[in-house]
Amino acid sequence: MESELKELLEGISDVYEDFAFGVCMGCKTDSERQKLIDYIKENKEVTTSDVLIFLYDEITSKRKKI
């Protein structure tokens, strides 16, 4: 699953060095990775900014606080 996510991230038009690595590290679980994979597949014109906003709004901000 992580390799699929990495491949999708590297295919984003404005991708920059280490972007895919950083985003993959930000996804802690397979369910988080799958949410991001689904989002990228559903939004073919997604940019790196869109991915970061989605990552924060839909994934990291919804994690259970310790």
C-alpha positions in Angstrom: 0.0 0.0 0.0 2.8 2.4 0.8 4.4 1.8 -2.6 1.1 2.6 -4.3 0.8 5.8 -2.4 4.4 6.8 -3.1 3.9 6.2 -6.8 0.7 8.3 -6.8 2.5 11.1 -4.9 5.4 11.1 -7.3 3.0 11.5 -10.2 1.6 14.8 -9.0 2.5 17.6 -11.4 4.2 19.9 -8.9 5.9 17.3 -6.8 9.2 18.3 -5.3 12.1 16.4 -3.8 11.2 14.3 -0.7 7.5 15.2 -0.9 6.4 11.6 -1.3 8.7 10.5 1.5 7.4 13.1 3.9 3.7 12.5 3.1 4.2 8.7 3.5 5.8 9.3 6.9 2.8 11.5 7.9 0.4 8.6 7.3 0.6 6.4 10.4 -1.8 3.6 9.5 -3.0 1.7 6.4 -6.4 3.3 6.7 -4.8 6.7 6.6 -2.8 5.7 3.5 -5.9 4.3 1.9 -7.9 7.5 2.5 -5.1 9.5 0.8 -4.8 7.0 -2.1 -8.6 7.3 -2.7 -8.4 11.1 -2.6 -5.6 11.3 -5.1 -7.3 8.8 -7.5 -10.6 10.7 -7.3 -8.9 14.1 -7.9 -6.7 13.6 -11.0 -5.5 17.3 -11.0 -4.5 17.3 -7.4 -1.5 19.5 -6.4 1.0 19.0 -3.5 -0.8 21.8 -1.7 -4.1 19.9 -2.0 -2.5 16.8 -0.7 -1.1 18.6 2.4 -4.5 20.3 3.1 -6.2 16.9 2.8 -3.6 15.3 5.0 -4.1 17.8 7.7 -7.9 18.3 7.4 -9.0 14.7 6.9 -6.2 12.6 8.5 -3.9 14.2 11.1 -6.4 16.5 12.7 -8.8 13.6 13.3 -6.4 11.4 15.1 -7.2 10.7 18.7 -5.4 13.1 21.0 -3.3 11.6 23.7 
